[in-house]
Amino acid sequence: MEIKTKDQKRNNFYVVMFFLGLLLMIWEITIYRITVIDYKILLLLIFSVSSIFTILDFNAFENTFEIEGSKLKLYFLAFIQNTVSWGFIACSTLVLSNYYLATDEITSTRQFDIIDRSSMPGPEKRRSERKPLIRIDYDGKRKELVFPHEYYPELEAYKRVTITTKKGFCNFDIIVQQNLEK
């Protein structure tokens, strides 16, 4: 599939927005790990926003890029472009504003039983330093918590998690502190 650019200035705009969306999503994932929010809400937001922008922006996208073959390919690429740029920007805006505009007031400290355990590899060049992943049921929502690799050797011994939270700006709980208990 060959893609030709008709309007270089508009092409540059799409490239910048694409990478801005990716960078914001990477930042958002870090904050998402300590935010109690159903992932379905975020997916609905991402795909709703990207669908709306695909419909609104398709003529400009079509005037910017030329693709051999059916118009369906162009719609698909426009949808991917708008998902990564506008969808990810909208998702990041929700999660980041909930976190950074939150009050500092602690709202609760609660204990949860561990439902499931697993692990993920450590950072690059230290892959063997596995980080424990603990899953809990937080008010009907399944939440995955990541802990430092020091907890990994005794992962099976831990039975509960104590979590201290505060309310975020958009009313989603933010985990301030998390401790494993035997």
N, C-alpha and C positions, 0 to 999 in steps of 0.2 A: 504494500500500500504506500503510494507516494503522496506526500503532502506538500503542496506548493503554497508559498505565502504571497498574497496579493497586496497586503497593506502592512509594511514593516513596522510602522509606529504602533498600530493596533496589536500586532503580533508581540511586540515588546511588552505592551500592557498585559496581555494574557500570560506571558512568561513570568513577569514580576508578580502578578496576582497568584499564579500557581505556586511559586516558591514561598511567597508570603503565607499562603494557606498551609503549606507543608510545615514551615517553621513554627507557626502558631499551634499546629496540631501536636507537634513534638513537645512543646512547652505545656500544652493543655493536658497531655497524657500524664505528665508528672503531677499536676494538680489533681487530675481525676483520681489518681490512686489514693488520695487522702480526702476525697469528697464522696459523700454518700448520695449517689444519684443513679437512677436506673438507666442503664445503657440504652434502653429502648427510647427514652426521651431524647437522648442525644442523636440516635440514628434517625428518628422521626424529624428532628430539627434539620439535620444535615441534608436528608433527601428531600424534604419539603422546600428548603431554601434553594437547593441546587435545581430542582425541577422548575421552580418559578423563574429562576435566572436563566435556565436553558430556554424556556419559552420566550422570555422577554429579550434575550440577547442573541437568539439564533440568527436573525438577519445580519447582524454585525459580524457574527462568527463566520457565517457563510460568505460574507464579503471580504473576510480576512484570509480564509484558507480555501484552497481548492483541492479536492480529493477525488481521485478517479474511482468510479463505481457509483453505488447507490447513495441516495441522500441519507439513508439510514445510518451509514458509517459516519457521516458528518454530524448527525444528531447524537450518536453514541459518543463521539469525541467531544462535542459541546457539553454533553452531560458529565463526562469525566472531568473536563476542565472546570465546570461550574461546581462540581462536587468538591474537588480538591481546593479550589479557591474560595468561592462564596460559602459553600456548605461548611467547610472546615473553619472559616473565619467566624461564622455565626456560632458554631459549637464552641469555639475557643472563647468568644466574647461572653457567652453564658457562664462557662465554667470559671474563667479568669475573673470576671466581675463578681461572681459569687464569692470567690476566695479573697481577692484583694480589697473589696469594699465591705468585707464582713466586720462585725464588731469584735472586740477583743474579749468580750464577756463569755466565760465558760458556762455552758448550759447544762451539761450532764456528764457524769462518769458512770459507766455501766459495764457489766460483765456479760460475756457471751461465750457459749460453748463452741468449741471448734468442730465444724462439720466435716472438713476435709483438709488434707495437707498435701503439698507437693513442693517443688522447688524450681528455680530458674537459674540459668548460668550467671556467673559473676560478670564484671565488666571485661572488656577486651584485655588480653594478656593475663587475665586472672579468672579464666572460665571455670576453673576447678573450685573457686570460692562460691559455692552455690548459696543462693538467697532463698530462705523459706517463704513459701506462699501459703497463707492460712485463709481458709474460707469460713465465713460465719453467716448466720442469718440475722440481718440487721433490720428489724421491723418488717419482715416479709421480703426483704431485698437481699439477694445473695451478694456479699461484699468480699472481695479478695484483698488481703492485706499483705504487704511485702515487709519482711524483717531483714536486718543485717545478717551477714553470713555467720556471725559468731553463734547464732541460735541453731544453726543447721545440725551440728552433731547430736543434739538432744531433741530434735524435732518431735519425735514420737512421744516424749515424756510430757509435753505441754498439753493441757486439757482445756484451758480457758484463756480468753483475751479480755483485758480491761481496756476500755476505750474512753478517752475524755474528748468531748466534742464542743463545738460552738456553732451557732447558727450563721450561715452565710448570708450574703446580701439578697440572694434569690431564694432564701429559706431552705436551702439544702445544707445538711449537716457537714461540717468540716472536722476531720479528725486532727486533734491537736497533739494527742499523745496516745500511744498504743503499747501495751506491755503483755508479754506472754506469761502465763502462770501455770505451775505444775499442779 
